[in-house]
Amino acid sequence: MSYPLNWKSLSTLAEFDQIVENSKEKPALIFKHRPSSTESTHALEQLERDWTISPEDLDLYMLDVMKEKNISEAVTESAGVINEYPQVLLFADGVTMYDESREMISVKKIKLALKIINRTFKWMETRV
């Protein structure tokens, strides 16, 4: 089943901090996008074409790396990854759980990362 991608804009550090905090309850994906880049536009189109993840399972955010260069750099620094675009960063439990860049971005990999996250948290809950 396919779902529409309902991207929310990420344009301030306060919003990013809130996304990370909210990821403790529900995972969040940030797509770092440069609209003037063919590679970035292609990655976005590929996500939109292949998307099968329910909005109930994942919050989606778009970060325009040209408009919000400082925020883009702060996000990748906080995530502990190299600043690239296009790039996806998946946050859960307040930390970066997965990242991917350029032609390696795929819905299949994002779904696999979510599956691992969900299984890990279920396992952790049974250990408490």
Secondary structure as UniProt FT lines:
FT   STRAND          8..9
FT   HELIX           13..22
FT   TURN            23..25
FT   STRAND          28..33
FT   TURN            35..36
FT   HELIX           38..50
FT   TURN            55..57
FT   STRAND          59..64
FT   TURN            65..68
FT   HELIX           69..79
FT   STRAND          87..92
FT   TURN            93..94
FT   STRAND          95..101
FT   HELIX           102..104
FT   HELIX           107..127
//
